[in-house]
Amino acid sequence: MMTGTVRSEPPERQDVTLKKVAYLYAEGEAQKRIAGMLSLSPSMVSRLVDQARQSGLLEETVTCKLAAEEQMRLRGELYGSDSLLKKLKDVAYADGVASLTQLQIVPTGLEIKGDPSWDQAVVMFGRKAAAYCLDLIRQSEVFGVTYGRTLAALANGLAELSATPAKTRAPVVCVPLWGEPLSPWEKPKSSVFRDPAKLSSSGLAAAMHRILNEGTPQGSERTPTRQPLCLDFVPAFRPEHYPEEKFNAVLEFACSVSSYGDIFPVPDDWLDGAITGAGRARSGRQSKGQVTIQEGKRPLIDHLDGILTSVGSKDQPGRFWSGEFFRQGDIDLSKLRRGAFGDLGGAFIVNPTANKADREYVMAVNERWTGVKETHFRRCAVRARENSLPGVTVLAVGAVRAEIVLQCVKRGLVNHLVLDSDCAEKLGSLL
């Protein structure tokens, strides 16, 4: 560890060190951690922080004044995103898949020690990830959103950006990809995310619709709906005890009062009179920026330019993996944990090393899931790769999610990764 000053360094190196300290401090890193990362003494870091303030690199609001491009470059260098991306691509290529193109590491500067600190970290993560995700959304005409606190934090971050000129340049369609629990929600344990409706896929799609489309022209060929699509009244799972033929009647009803038939494939005999709007009339993409509306039966899930989603860990209780979604679907949590790595936006990723019975159980649960499936993520990722579209963006906070992130990358289900530093560090240790 260096205990002296950086004055012995050449002037250009001193400047680089100063910029690194300013950037890390503005990202919320503690001075002690900065000292360890840069092999400096804590007192030296303190002096450099003061110097950065005096020079104008840092404002009293602790905002780094470096250009966005230089911040991105420093993030890659300091947090190892460039080397981690290369390792992840190598893993994917080894399996014959090459969907992953970008990795962003978004440090929160917070130590996660349980629910309260996790929620705070998620809020900070969403705020910092918003600008990057907005850039991806701008490249989309139609994008899907899944569920949960990470995406709710992202929506809040996008709302903060909406006060600036950084809005989408054209209207976009925000598509919910999850149904709803049938049973009442548990009382939220979070002091931050207290309204379950704001965590639902339909709630998030509606929020992003308002944030992104305010002030944009509506009703054009590029925007097949004036109102946000909604999956209210659509149960997330078919309960195991409920016969499939009877459950189909439930979904048929859902098609008449929600957007389910617009978004997902349904039997042909349901289409007459039950489904209206975007889902009856999406044709194939002719070229980037051209989506025509024609009579047809292809659902929106086949036309998504991008998907914003988080991942779920089987090792983090108290959320999706032990909540109302599971109880309404008659799901055996112990079997699911043995047979799956976790979930990608509600789609459970089978562990091929699990025993046959547990693997088959996970696949059976996936069949009863009414929302977005693994095949949909893969198709979206492939379309993105072939047509220079945003594709599947996975946002993940916490080391506990590193394993499921890795499995999704290896399966070619992800185009963009946005991770906090804890998740990125753990992910690197798995490679």
C-alpha positions in Angstrom: 0.0 0.0 0.0 1.3 3.4 -0.9 1.5 5.7 2.1 3.1 8.7 0.6 1.7 11.2 -1.9 1.2 10.9 -5.7 3.5 13.9 -6.2 6.4 11.6 -7.0 4.4 10.4 -10.0 4.7 12.0 -13.5 2.1 14.8 -13.9 0.0 12.8 -16.3 -0.2 9.9 -13.8 -1.2 12.3 -11.1 -4.0 13.6 -13.3 -5.2 10.0 -14.0 -5.2 9.2 -10.2 -7.1 12.3 -9.4 -9.7 11.5 -12.0 -10.1 7.9 -10.7 -10.6 9.1 -7.1 -13.1 11.8 -8.2 -15.1 9.2 -10.2 -15.1 6.6 -7.5 -16.1 9.1 -4.8 -18.9 10.4 -7.0 -20.1 6.8 -7.5 -20.6 6.5 -3.8 -17.6 4.5 -2.9 -16.2 5.0 0.7 -12.8 6.6 0.9 -11.4 3.5 2.6 -12.5 1.3 -0.3 -11.1 3.7 -2.8 -7.8 3.6 -1.0 -7.8 -0.2 -1.3 -8.7 -0.2 -5.0 -6.0 2.3 -5.9 -3.3 1.3 -3.4 -3.3 4.6 -1.8 -3.4 5.6 1.9 -6.8 6.8 3.3 -5.2 10.2 4.0 -4.0 10.5 0.4 -7.5 9.7 -0.8 -9.0 12.4 1.5 -6.5 15.0 0.1 -7.3 14.0 -3.5 -11.0 14.3 -2.8 -10.4 17.8 -1.6 -8.3 18.6 -4.6 -11.0 17.3 -6.9 -13.5 19.6 -5.3 -11.2 22.6 -5.6 -10.5 21.8 -9.3 -14.2 21.5 -10.1 -14.2 17.7 -10.8 -16.5 17.3 -7.8 -19.3 19.6 -6.8 -20.7 19.8 -3.3 -23.5 17.6 -4.5 -20.9 14.9 -5.1 -21.5 14.8 -8.8 -18.6 13.8 -11.0 -18.1 16.4 -13.8 -16.1 14.1 -16.1 -17.7 13.5 -19.5 -20.0 10.5 -19.8 -17.6 8.8 -22.2 -14.7 9.1 -19.8 -16.9 7.9 -16.9 -17.8 4.8 -18.9 -14.1 4.2 -19.7 -13.1 4.6 -16.1 -15.9 2.3 -14.9 -14.6 -0.4 -17.3 -11.1 0.0 -16.1 -11.8 0.3 -12.3 -14.5 -2.3 -12.0 -13.1 -4.7 -14.6 -16.2 -4.7 -16.8 -14.2 -5.0 -20.0 -12.3 -8.1 -18.8 -15.5 -9.6 -17.3 -17.4 -9.1 -20.5 -14.6 -10.8 -22.4 -14.7 -13.8 -20.0 -18.5 -14.0 -20.3 -18.4 -13.9 -24.1 -15.8 -16.7 -24.0 -18.1 -18.8 -21.9 -21.0 -18.2 -24.3 -18.9 -18.9 -27.4 -17.8 -22.1 -25.8 -21.5 -23.2 -25.9 -21.9 -22.0 -29.4 -23.9 -18.9 -28.4 -22.9 -15.3 -28.8 -25.8 -13.0 -27.7 -24.1 -10.9 -25.0 -22.8 -7.6 -26.4 -22.5 -5.2 -23.5 -21.9 -5.1 -19.7 -22.4 -2.2 -17.4 -21.3 -2.3 -13.8 -23.3 0.2 -11.7 -21.8 0.6 -8.2 -24.2 1.6 -5.4 -21.6 2.3 -2.7 -23.8 0.4 -0.3 -23.1 -2.8 1.6 -26.0 -5.3 1.4 -26.8 -6.8 4.8 -30.5 -7.7 4.6 -33.8 -6.4 3.3 -33.5 -2.7 4.3 -30.0 -2.2 2.9 -30.9 -4.3 -0.2 -33.8 -2.0 -0.9 -31.6 1.1 -0.5 -29.0 -0.5 -2.9 -31.7 -1.3 -5.4 -33.0 2.3 -5.3 -29.5 3.7 -5.9 -28.9 1.1 -8.6 -32.1 2.0 -10.5 -31.2 5.7 -10.4 -27.7 5.1 -11.8 -28.8 2.5 -14.4 -31.6 4.7 -15.8 -29.5 6.6 -18.3 -28.0 3.5 -19.8 -31.4 1.8 -20.1 -33.0 4.9 -21.5 -30.6 4.8 -24.4 -31.6 1.2 -25.1 -35.3 2.1 -24.9 -34.8 4.9 -27.4 -33.7 2.2 -29.9 -37.0 0.3 -29.3 -40.5 0.7 -30.7 -41.9 -2.1 -28.6 -40.3 -3.4 -25.4 -41.5 -5.7 -22.6 -41.1 -5.4 -18.9 -41.3 -8.1 -16.2 -41.8 -7.6 -12.5 -40.2 -6.6 -9.2 -38.3 -4.1 -7.2 -35.3 -3.7 -9.4 -37.5 -2.6 -12.3 -39.6 -0.4 -10.0 -36.3 1.3 -9.0 -35.4 1.7 -12.7 -38.8 3.2 -13.4 -38.2 5.8 -10.6 -34.8 6.5 -12.2 -36.4 7.0 -15.6 -39.0 9.4 -14.0 -36.1 11.5 -12.6 -34.6 11.7 -16.1 -37.9 12.7 -17.6 -37.5 16.1 -16.1 -34.6 16.6 -18.5 -34.7 16.7 -22.3 -33.4 13.1 -22.3 -36.7 11.5 -23.4 -37.5 9.0 -26.1 -37.7 10.6 -29.5 -40.6 8.6 -30.6 -43.5 6.9 -28.8 -42.9 3.3 -27.6 -45.2 0.5 -26.7 -44.5 -0.8 -23.1 -45.7 -4.4 -22.8 -46.3 -6.2 -19.5 -45.0 -9.8 -19.6 -46.5 -11.2 -16.3 -49.9 -11.9 -15.0 -51.1 -11.4 -11.4 -51.4 -13.4 -8.2 -54.9 -14.7 -7.5 -54.6 -14.5 -3.7 -54.1 -11.4 -1.6 -50.6 -9.9 -1.4 -48.6 -10.2 1.7 -48.0 -7.0 3.6 -44.8 -5.6 2.1 -41.8 -5.9 4.4 -40.0 -3.2 2.5 -40.0 0.4 3.8 -39.3 1.6 0.3 -41.4 -0.6 -2.0 -44.7 -0.5 -0.2 -47.2 -0.6 -3.0 -47.5 -4.0 -4.7 -49.3 -2.5 -7.7 -46.1 -0.5 -8.6 -44.1 -3.8 -8.6 -46.5 -5.7 -10.9 -45.6 -6.1 -14.6 -48.8 -4.2 -15.7 -48.1 -1.4 -13.1 -44.5 -1.0 -14.4 -45.6 -1.0 -18.0 -48.2 1.7 -17.3 -45.6 3.8 -15.4 -43.0 3.5 -18.1 -45.7 4.3 -20.7 -46.4 7.5 -18.9 -42.8 8.4 -18.3 -41.5 7.6 -21.8 -44.5 8.8 -24.0 -45.4 12.1 -22.3 -45.2 14.8 -24.9 -44.8 12.4 -27.8 -47.3 12.0 -30.7 -49.7 9.1 -30.2 -51.8 6.9 -32.5 -49.3 6.6 -35.3 -48.5 3.4 -37.2 -45.5 3.0 -34.9 -47.7 3.1 -31.8 -50.5 0.6 -32.1 -52.1 1.6 -28.8 -52.9 4.9 -27.0 -53.2 3.2 -23.7 -50.8 1.0 -21.8 -51.4 -2.7 -22.2 -52.5 -4.5 -19.1 -52.5 -8.1 -17.8 -54.9 -7.6 -14.9 -57.2 -10.5 -14.4 -54.6 -12.9 -15.8 -53.4 -15.4 -13.2 -49.6 -15.9 -13.2 -49.8 -19.7 -12.9 -52.4 -22.3 -13.6 -52.8 -24.1 -10.2 -51.7 -27.7 -10.5 -55.1 -28.9 -9.2 -57.0 -26.9 -11.8 -57.8 -28.8 -15.1 -56.2 -27.3 -18.2 -59.4 -27.2 -20.1 -61.1 -25.2 -17.4 -58.1 -22.9 -17.0 -58.2 -22.2 -20.8 -61.7 -20.8 -20.2 -60.2 -18.4 -17.6 -57.6 -17.3 -20.1 -60.2 -16.9 -22.8 -62.1 -14.5 -20.5 -58.9 -12.7 -19.7 -58.4 -12.1 -23.5 -61.7 -10.3 -23.5 -60.9 -7.9 -20.6 -57.1 -7.6 -20.8 -54.3 -7.5 -23.3 -53.3 -11.1 -22.9 -54.3 -12.1 -26.4 -52.5 -9.1 -27.8 -49.2 -10.2 -26.2 -49.2 -14.0 -26.1 -50.2 -16.7 -28.5 -53.7 -18.1 -27.9 -55.7 -20.8 -29.8 -57.1 -19.7 -33.1 -60.7 -20.2 -32.1 -60.3 -17.5 -29.3 -59.4 -14.8 -31.8 -62.8 -14.0 -33.2 -64.4 -11.3 -31.2 -62.2 -11.7 -28.1 -59.0 -9.9 -29.1 -58.6 -6.4 -30.3 -55.8 -3.9 -30.7 -52.1 -4.5 -31.3 -52.1 -8.3 -31.0 -54.5 -8.8 -33.9 -52.5 -6.9 -36.3 -48.7 -7.0 -36.0 -46.8 -8.0 -39.1 -43.1 -8.9 -39.5 -40.5 -6.2 -39.3 -39.5 -4.9 -42.7 -36.5 -2.9 -41.6 -35.3 -1.1 -38.5 -37.7 1.7 -37.7 -40.5 0.2 -39.8 -43.3 -1.8 -38.1 -46.5 -2.0 -40.1 -49.9 -2.9 -38.8 -51.7 -5.6 -40.8 -54.3 -8.2 -40.2 -52.7 -11.2 -38.6 -52.4 -13.3 -35.5 -48.8 -12.9 -34.5 -48.6 -11.7 -30.9 -46.5 -8.8 -29.6 -44.2 -11.2 -27.8 -42.8 -12.1 -31.3 -42.1 -8.5 -32.1 -40.3 -7.1 -29.0 -37.3 -5.0 -29.8 -36.2 -5.3 -26.2 -37.1 -6.7 -22.8 -36.2 -5.2 -19.5 -36.0 -7.8 -16.8 -34.4 -8.8 -13.5 -33.5 -12.3 -12.3 -34.5 -14.3 -9.2 -32.3 -16.3 -7.0 -33.5 -19.5 -5.4 -31.4 -18.6 -2.4 -33.0 -15.3 -1.5 -36.3 -15.9 0.4 -39.1 -13.5 0.9 -39.7 -12.4 -2.6 -40.9 -14.1 -5.8 -39.3 -17.4 -4.7 -41.5 -17.7 -1.6 -44.4 -15.4 -2.3 -48.0 -15.4 -3.4 -47.1 -16.3 -7.0 -46.0 -19.7 -5.7 -48.9 -20.3 -3.4 -51.5 -19.6 -6.1 -49.8 -22.1 -8.4 -49.6 -25.0 -5.9 -45.8 -24.9 -6.4 -43.5 -27.1 -4.2 -40.7 -24.7 -3.4 -38.2 -27.4 -2.3 -38.6 -29.3 -5.6 -38.2 -26.1 -7.6 -35.0 -25.1 -5.7 -33.5 -28.5 -6.4 -34.4 -28.4 -10.1 -33.7 -24.8 -11.1 -30.9 -22.3 -10.9 -33.3 -19.4 -10.5 -35.6 -17.5 -12.8 -35.2 -15.1 -15.7 -38.2 -12.8 -15.5 -40.4 -15.5 -14.1 -39.2 -18.3 -16.4 -37.4 -20.9 -14.4 -34.0 -22.0 -15.7 -33.6 -25.8 -15.4 -30.4 -27.1 -13.7 -29.3 -29.9 -16.1 -27.3 -31.6 -13.2 -30.4 -32.0 -11.1 -32.1 -35.4 -10.9 -34.6 -36.3 -13.6 -37.7 -35.9 -11.3 -36.7 -32.4 -10.2 -35.9 -31.3 -13.7 -39.3 -32.6 -15.0 -41.0 -30.8 -12.1 -39.5 -27.4 -13.1 -40.5 -28.0 -16.7 -44.0 -28.8 -15.6 -44.2 -25.6 -13.6 -42.9 -23.6 -16.6 -45.8 -25.1 -18.6 -48.3 -23.7 -16.1 -46.7 -20.3 -16.2 -48.8 -17.9 -18.3 -46.1 -15.2 -18.7 -42.9 -14.8 -20.7 -41.0 -18.0 -21.2 -37.4 -18.9 -21.9 -38.1 -19.4 -25.6 -39.4 -15.9 -25.8 -36.2 -14.5 -24.2 -34.0 -16.5 -26.6 -36.0 -15.4 -29.7 -35.7 -11.8 -28.6 -32.0 -12.1 -28.0 -31.5 -13.7 -31.4 -33.5 -11.1 -33.2 -31.5 -8.4 -31.5 -28.2 -10.1 -32.6 -29.4 -10.3 -36.2 -31.1 -6.9 -36.5 -29.0 -4.6 -34.2 -31.8 -4.2 -31.7 -31.5 -3.8 -27.9 -32.7 -7.3 -27.1 -32.8 -8.7 -23.6 -31.4 -6.4 -20.9 -30.9 -8.1 -17.5 -30.6 -6.0 -14.4 -29.2 -7.7 -11.2 -28.3 -6.5 -7.7 -26.4 -8.6 -5.2 -23.9 -11.4 -5.3 -26.7 -13.9 -4.7 -27.9 -13.4 -8.3 -24.5 -14.1 -10.0 -25.2 -17.8 -10.6 -28.5 -17.3 -12.4 -27.0 -14.4 -14.4 -24.2 -16.7 -15.6 -26.6 -19.5 -16.6 -28.7 -17.0 -18.6 -25.6 -15.8 -20.4 -24.4 -19.3 -21.2 -27.8 -20.1 -22.7 -27.7 -17.1 -25.0 -30.7 -15.3 -23.3 -29.0 -12.0 -22.6 -27.8 -9.1 -24.8 -27.0 -6.5 -22.2 -26.1 -7.0 -18.6 -26.4 -4.2 -16.0 -25.0 -5.3 -12.6 -24.1 -3.8 -9.3 -20.4 -4.3 -8.2 -21.3 -7.1 -5.7 -23.0 -9.1 -8.4 -20.2 -8.4 -10.9 -17.5 -9.4 -8.4 -19.2 -12.7 -7.6 -19.8 -13.4 -11.2 -16.1 -12.9 -11.9 -15.2 -15.5 -9.2 -17.5 -18.1 -11.0 -15.6 -17.8 -14.3 
